[in-house]
Structure formats: C-alpha cells, structure tokens
Amino acid sequence: MIANVWADPEHVDETISTCRFAQRMSCVANEAVVNVKQDSEKLVRELK
C-alpha cells in the first residue's frame, strides 16, 4: 500500500487519518492465488 501525505499544516487532519488507515491496513494479511484456466470439456466431465 502507498499512503500519500502532505506536509502542509492545512492538511494535517487528512495526513493523520491517512497514516492511521495505512497502519491498520498493514495488519491485513492476504494470500495471492493464481487463477487456473480449465478446459471446459474437462470441467464438464469432472462434474458429471
């Protein structure tokens, strides 16, 4: 995740909110899975 923040005091509330959100998102665990293309005829045979 990339969190974009501003150093401008005018945007300090948004910057703090963004940093808190990024911190919460760093705790999220996920696992990538590769999609496998299957032959439709083979799939039909397996399901019968």
PDB file of N, CA, C and O in Angstrom, chain B, residues numbered from 101:
ATOM      1  N   MET B 101       0.843  -1.169   0.000  1.00  0.00           N
ATOM      2  CA  MET B 101       0.000   0.000   0.000  1.00  0.00           C
ATOM      3  C   MET B 101       0.885   1.228   0.000  1.00  0.00           C
ATOM      4  O   MET B 101       1.939   1.243   0.637  1.00  0.00           O
ATOM      5  N   ILE B 102       0.466   2.246  -0.705  1.00  0.00           N
ATOM      6  CA  ILE B 102       1.171   3.526  -0.723  1.00  0.00           C
ATOM      7  C   ILE B 102       0.237   4.569  -0.113  1.00  0.00           C
ATOM      8  O   ILE B 102      -0.899   4.733  -0.559  1.00  0.00           O
ATOM      9  N   ALA B 103       0.716   5.263   0.897  1.00  0.00           N
ATOM     10  CA  ALA B 103      -0.062   6.328   1.531  1.00  0.00           C
ATOM     11  C   ALA B 103       0.550   7.659   1.122  1.00  0.00           C
ATOM     12  O   ALA B 103       1.739   7.896   1.333  1.00  0.00           O
ATOM     13  N   ASN B 104      -0.261   8.516   0.542  1.00  0.00           N
ATOM     14  CA  ASN B 104       0.203   9.812   0.076  1.00  0.00           C
ATOM     15  C   ASN B 104      -0.187  10.872   1.106  1.00  0.00           C
ATOM     16  O   ASN B 104      -1.371  11.051   1.390  1.00  0.00           O
ATOM     17  N   VAL B 105       0.805  11.578   1.669  1.00  0.00           N
ATOM     18  CA  VAL B 105       0.545  12.586   2.701  1.00  0.00           C
ATOM     19  C   VAL B 105       1.153  13.922   2.304  1.00  0.00           C
ATOM     20  O   VAL B 105       2.060  13.984   1.474  1.00  0.00           O
ATOM     21  N   TRP B 106       0.648  14.980   2.901  1.00  0.00           N
ATOM     22  CA  TRP B 106       1.137  16.333   2.665  1.00  0.00           C
ATOM     23  C   TRP B 106       1.778  16.869   3.940  1.00  0.00           C
ATOM     24  O   TRP B 106       1.324  16.571   5.045  1.00  0.00           O
ATOM     25  N   ALA B 107       2.823  17.651   3.781  1.00  0.00           N
ATOM     26  CA  ALA B 107       3.480  18.282   4.929  1.00  0.00           C
ATOM     27  C   ALA B 107       2.824  19.617   5.282  1.00  0.00           C
ATOM     28  O   ALA B 107       3.164  20.224   6.297  1.00  0.00           O
ATOM     29  N   ASP B 108       1.902  20.067   4.466  1.00  0.00           N
ATOM     30  CA  ASP B 108       1.221  21.344   4.660  1.00  0.00           C
ATOM     31  C   ASP B 108       0.325  21.282   5.905  1.00  0.00           C
ATOM     32  O   ASP B 108      -0.521  20.394   6.009  1.00  0.00           O
ATOM     33  N   PRO B 109       0.503  22.215   6.847  1.00  0.00           N
ATOM     34  CA  PRO B 109      -0.321  22.218   8.073  1.00  0.00           C
ATOM     35  C   PRO B 109      -1.825  22.275   7.801  1.00  0.00           C
ATOM     36  O   PRO B 109      -2.628  21.842   8.627  1.00  0.00           O
ATOM     37  N   GLU B 110      -2.195  22.803   6.657  1.00  0.00           N
ATOM     38  CA  GLU B 110      -3.611  22.895   6.300  1.00  0.00           C
ATOM     39  C   GLU B 110      -4.251  21.501   6.156  1.00  0.00           C
ATOM     40  O   GLU B 110      -5.457  21.344   6.345  1.00  0.00           O
ATOM     41  N   HIS B 111      -3.434  20.502   5.824  1.00  0.00           N
ATOM     42  CA  HIS B 111      -3.943  19.153   5.574  1.00  0.00           C
ATOM     43  C   HIS B 111      -3.535  18.160   6.663  1.00  0.00           C
ATOM     44  O   HIS B 111      -3.522  16.953   6.424  1.00  0.00           O
ATOM     45  N   VAL B 112      -3.206  18.652   7.845  1.00  0.00           N
ATOM     46  CA  VAL B 112      -2.716  17.779   8.911  1.00  0.00           C
ATOM     47  C   VAL B 112      -3.760  16.734   9.331  1.00  0.00           C
ATOM     48  O   VAL B 112      -3.395  15.596   9.628  1.00  0.00           O
ATOM     49  N   ASP B 113      -5.034  17.092   9.362  1.00  0.00           N
ATOM     50  CA  ASP B 113      -6.072  16.128   9.750  1.00  0.00           C
ATOM     51  C   ASP B 113      -6.159  14.976   8.751  1.00  0.00           C
ATOM     52  O   ASP B 113      -6.261  13.813   9.144  1.00  0.00           O
ATOM     53  N   GLU B 114      -6.117  15.303   7.462  1.00  0.00           N
ATOM     54  CA  GLU B 114      -6.158  14.260   6.432  1.00  0.00           C
ATOM     55  C   GLU B 114      -4.902  13.400   6.478  1.00  0.00           C
ATOM     56  O   GLU B 114      -4.970  12.186   6.287  1.00  0.00           O
ATOM     57  N   THR B 115      -3.756  14.026   6.732  1.00  0.00           N
ATOM     58  CA  THR B 115      -2.499  13.283   6.805  1.00  0.00           C
ATOM     59  C   THR B 115      -2.522  12.295   7.966  1.00  0.00           C
ATOM     60  O   THR B 115      -2.111  11.145   7.809  1.00  0.00           O
ATOM     61  N   ILE B 116      -2.993  12.726   9.113  1.00  0.00           N
ATOM     62  CA  ILE B 116      -3.087  11.836  10.277  1.00  0.00           C
ATOM     63  C   ILE B 116      -4.057  10.696   9.989  1.00  0.00           C
ATOM     64  O   ILE B 116      -3.777   9.541  10.311  1.00  0.00           O
ATOM     65  N   SER B 117      -5.186  11.017   9.388  1.00  0.00           N
ATOM     66  CA  SER B 117      -6.170   9.998   9.045  1.00  0.00           C
ATOM     67  C   SER B 117      -5.586   8.983   8.064  1.00  0.00           C
ATOM     68  O   SER B 117      -5.807   7.780   8.207  1.00  0.00           O
ATOM     69  N   THR B 118      -4.850   9.463   7.079  1.00  0.00           N
ATOM     70  CA  THR B 118      -4.222   8.578   6.095  1.00  0.00           C
ATOM     71  C   THR B 118      -3.191   7.678   6.751  1.00  0.00           C
ATOM     72  O   THR B 118      -3.122   6.489   6.441  1.00  0.00           O
ATOM     73  N   CYS B 119      -2.393   8.223   7.647  1.00  0.00           N
ATOM     74  CA  CYS B 119      -1.377   7.422   8.344  1.00  0.00           C
ATOM     75  C   CYS B 119      -2.021   6.355   9.223  1.00  0.00           C
ATOM     76  O   CYS B 119      -1.526   5.230   9.291  1.00  0.00           O
ATOM     77  N   ARG B 120      -3.105   6.689   9.886  1.00  0.00           N
ATOM     78  CA  ARG B 120      -3.810   5.708  10.718  1.00  0.00           C
ATOM     79  C   ARG B 120      -4.404   4.591   9.857  1.00  0.00           C
ATOM     80  O   ARG B 120      -4.343   3.414  10.213  1.00  0.00           O
ATOM     81  N   PHE B 121      -4.974   4.980   8.726  1.00  0.00           N
ATOM     82  CA  PHE B 121      -5.536   3.988   7.819  1.00  0.00           C
ATOM     83  C   PHE B 121      -4.439   3.061   7.298  1.00  0.00           C
ATOM     84  O   PHE B 121      -4.619   1.844   7.266  1.00  0.00           O
ATOM     85  N   ALA B 122      -3.311   3.628   6.892  1.00  0.00           N
ATOM     86  CA  ALA B 122      -2.196   2.820   6.388  1.00  0.00           C
ATOM     87  C   ALA B 122      -1.685   1.868   7.465  1.00  0.00           C
ATOM     88  O   ALA B 122      -1.326   0.727   7.173  1.00  0.00           O
ATOM     89  N   GLN B 123      -1.654   2.333   8.691  1.00  0.00           N
ATOM     90  CA  GLN B 123      -1.203   1.479   9.791  1.00  0.00           C
ATOM     91  C   GLN B 123      -2.164   0.305   9.995  1.00  0.00           C
ATOM     92  O   GLN B 123      -1.728  -0.826  10.210  1.00  0.00           O
ATOM     93  N   ARG B 124      -3.469   0.573   9.928  1.00  0.00           N
ATOM     94  CA  ARG B 124      -4.449  -0.511  10.067  1.00  0.00           C
ATOM     95  C   ARG B 124      -4.344  -1.498   8.905  1.00  0.00           C
ATOM     96  O   ARG B 124      -4.461  -2.707   9.102  1.00  0.00           O
ATOM     97  N   MET B 125      -4.127  -0.988   7.714  1.00  0.00           N
ATOM     98  CA  MET B 125      -4.037  -1.859   6.546  1.00  0.00           C
ATOM     99  C   MET B 125      -2.773  -2.713   6.560  1.00  0.00           C
ATOM    100  O   MET B 125      -2.735  -3.776   5.941  1.00  0.00           O
ATOM    101  N   SER B 126      -1.740  -2.255   7.262  1.00  0.00           N
ATOM    102  CA  SER B 126      -0.508  -3.048   7.332  1.00  0.00           C
ATOM    103  C   SER B 126      -0.721  -4.334   8.131  1.00  0.00           C
ATOM    104  O   SER B 126       0.085  -5.260   8.042  1.00  0.00           O
ATOM    105  N   CYS B 127      -1.793  -4.392   8.905  1.00  0.00           N
ATOM    106  CA  CYS B 127      -2.097  -5.593   9.698  1.00  0.00           C
ATOM    107  C   CYS B 127      -2.933  -6.612   8.925  1.00  0.00           C
ATOM    108  O   CYS B 127      -3.120  -7.737   9.388  1.00  0.00           O
ATOM    109  N   VAL B 128      -3.429  -6.232   7.766  1.00  0.00           N
ATOM    110  CA  VAL B 128      -4.259  -7.134   6.971  1.00  0.00           C
ATOM    111  C   VAL B 128      -3.364  -8.155   6.274  1.00  0.00           C
ATOM    112  O   VAL B 128      -2.394  -7.799   5.605  1.00  0.00           O
ATOM    113  N   ALA B 129      -3.704  -9.416   6.442  1.00  0.00           N
ATOM    114  CA  ALA B 129      -2.944 -10.488   5.785  1.00  0.00           C
ATOM    115  C   ALA B 129      -3.762 -11.023   4.618  1.00  0.00           C
ATOM    116  O   ALA B 129      -4.962 -11.263   4.746  1.00  0.00           O
ATOM    117  N   ASN B 130      -3.110 -11.205   3.496  1.00  0.00           N
ATOM    118  CA  ASN B 130      -3.795 -11.805   2.358  1.00  0.00           C
ATOM    119  C   ASN B 130      -2.834 -12.737   1.638  1.00  0.00           C
ATOM    120  O   ASN B 130      -1.619 -12.670   1.821  1.00  0.00           O
ATOM    121  N   GLU B 131      -3.399 -13.594   0.825  1.00  0.00           N
ATOM    122  CA  GLU B 131      -2.604 -14.593   0.131  1.00  0.00           C
ATOM    123  C   GLU B 131      -3.020 -14.604  -1.336  1.00  0.00           C
ATOM    124  O   GLU B 131      -4.185 -14.843  -1.657  1.00  0.00           O
ATOM    125  N   ALA B 132      -2.076 -14.348  -2.210  1.00  0.00           N
ATOM    126  CA  ALA B 132      -2.361 -14.336  -3.645  1.00  0.00           C
ATOM    127  C   ALA B 132      -2.488 -15.760  -4.168  1.00  0.00           C
ATOM    128  O   ALA B 132      -1.734 -16.652  -3.779  1.00  0.00           O
ATOM    129  N   VAL B 133      -3.452 -15.951  -5.052  1.00  0.00           N
ATOM    130  CA  VAL B 133      -3.674 -17.261  -5.662  1.00  0.00           C
ATOM    131  C   VAL B 133      -3.753 -17.068  -7.170  1.00  0.00           C
ATOM    132  O   VAL B 133      -4.457 -16.183  -7.656  1.00  0.00           O
ATOM    133  N   VAL B 134      -3.036 -17.894  -7.896  1.00  0.00           N
ATOM    134  CA  VAL B 134      -3.037 -17.808  -9.355  1.00  0.00           C
ATOM    135  C   VAL B 134      -4.303 -18.465  -9.893  1.00  0.00           C
ATOM    136  O   VAL B 134      -4.633 -19.593  -9.525  1.00  0.00           O
ATOM    137  N   ASN B 135      -5.011 -17.747 -10.770  1.00  0.00           N
ATOM    138  CA  ASN B 135      -6.186 -18.323 -11.417  1.00  0.00           C
ATOM    139  C   ASN B 135      -5.732 -19.325 -12.469  1.00  0.00           C
ATOM    140  O   ASN B 135      -4.827 -19.048 -13.255  1.00  0.00           O
ATOM    141  N   VAL B 136      -6.362 -20.480 -12.476  1.00  0.00           N
ATOM    142  CA  VAL B 136      -6.005 -21.529 -13.425  1.00  0.00           C
ATOM    143  C   VAL B 136      -7.126 -21.659 -14.446  1.00  0.00           C
ATOM    144  O   VAL B 136      -8.291 -21.825 -14.085  1.00  0.00           O
ATOM    145  N   LYS B 137      -6.764 -21.580 -15.732  1.00  0.00           N
ATOM    146  CA  LYS B 137      -7.757 -21.764 -16.787  1.00  0.00           C
ATOM    147  C   LYS B 137      -7.951 -23.258 -17.005  1.00  0.00           C
ATOM    148  O   LYS B 137      -6.990 -24.014 -17.148  1.00  0.00           O
ATOM    149  N   GLN B 138      -9.211 -23.664 -17.026  1.00  0.00           N
ATOM    150  CA  GLN B 138      -9.517 -25.071 -17.235  1.00  0.00           C
ATOM    151  C   GLN B 138     -10.217 -25.252 -18.572  1.00  0.00           C
ATOM    152  O   GLN B 138     -10.942 -24.378 -19.045  1.00  0.00           O
ATOM    153  N   ASP B 139      -9.980 -26.391 -19.152  1.00  0.00           N
ATOM    154  CA  ASP B 139     -10.666 -26.761 -20.371  1.00  0.00           C
ATOM    155  C   ASP B 139     -12.130 -27.020 -20.015  1.00  0.00           C
ATOM    156  O   ASP B 139     -12.414 -27.794 -19.101  1.00  0.00           O
ATOM    157  N   SER B 140     -13.060 -26.381 -20.725  1.00  0.00           N
ATOM    158  CA  SER B 140     -14.476 -26.509 -20.383  1.00  0.00           C
ATOM    159  C   SER B 140     -14.971 -27.942 -20.537  1.00  0.00           C
ATOM    160  O   SER B 140     -15.803 -28.390 -19.748  1.00  0.00           O
ATOM    161  N   GLU B 141     -14.479 -28.666 -21.533  1.00  0.00           N
ATOM    162  CA  GLU B 141     -14.908 -30.058 -21.709  1.00  0.00           C
ATOM    163  C   GLU B 141     -14.438 -30.920 -20.536  1.00  0.00           C
ATOM    164  O   GLU B 141     -15.176 -31.780 -20.057  1.00  0.00           O
ATOM    165  N   LYS B 142     -13.228 -30.689 -20.086  1.00  0.00           N
ATOM    166  CA  LYS B 142     -12.695 -31.442 -18.954  1.00  0.00           C
ATOM    167  C   LYS B 142     -13.502 -31.138 -17.693  1.00  0.00           C
ATOM    168  O   LYS B 142     -13.795 -32.037 -16.905  1.00  0.00           O
ATOM    169  N   LEU B 143     -13.853 -29.884 -17.509  1.00  0.00           N
ATOM    170  CA  LEU B 143     -14.638 -29.486 -16.345  1.00  0.00           C
ATOM    171  C   LEU B 143     -16.005 -30.164 -16.351  1.00  0.00           C
ATOM    172  O   LEU B 143     -16.475 -30.620 -15.309  1.00  0.00           O
ATOM    173  N   VAL B 144     -16.642 -30.232 -17.514  1.00  0.00           N
ATOM    174  CA  VAL B 144     -17.948 -30.887 -17.627  1.00  0.00           C
ATOM    175  C   VAL B 144     -17.827 -32.359 -17.264  1.00  0.00           C
ATOM    176  O   VAL B 144     -18.673 -32.889 -16.544  1.00  0.00           O
ATOM    177  N   ARG B 145     -16.782 -33.028 -17.754  1.00  0.00           N
ATOM    178  CA  ARG B 145     -16.582 -34.449 -17.433  1.00  0.00           C
ATOM    179  C   ARG B 145     -16.384 -34.646 -15.935  1.00  0.00           C
ATOM    180  O   ARG B 145     -16.917 -35.594 -15.358  1.00  0.00           O
ATOM    181  N   GLU B 146     -15.620 -33.756 -15.302  1.00  0.00           N
ATOM    182  CA  GLU B 146     -15.361 -33.879 -13.868  1.00  0.00           C
ATOM    183  C   GLU B 146     -16.626 -33.671 -13.046  1.00  0.00           C
ATOM    184  O   GLU B 146     -16.795 -34.290 -11.996  1.00  0.00           O
ATOM    185  N   LEU B 147     -17.504 -32.809 -13.515  1.00  0.00           N
ATOM    186  CA  LEU B 147     -18.716 -32.501 -12.759  1.00  0.00           C
ATOM    187  C   LEU B 147     -19.818 -33.544 -12.944  1.00  0.00           C
ATOM    188  O   LEU B 147     -20.756 -33.593 -12.149  1.00  0.00           O
ATOM    189  N   LYS B 148     -19.715 -34.379 -13.985  1.00  0.00           N
ATOM    190  CA  LYS B 148     -20.754 -35.402 -14.227  1.00  0.00           C
ATOM    191  C   LYS B 148     -20.626 -36.560 -13.301  1.00  0.00           C
ATOM    192  O   LYS B 148     -21.418 -37.500 -13.374  1.00  0.00           O
TER     193      LYS B 148
END
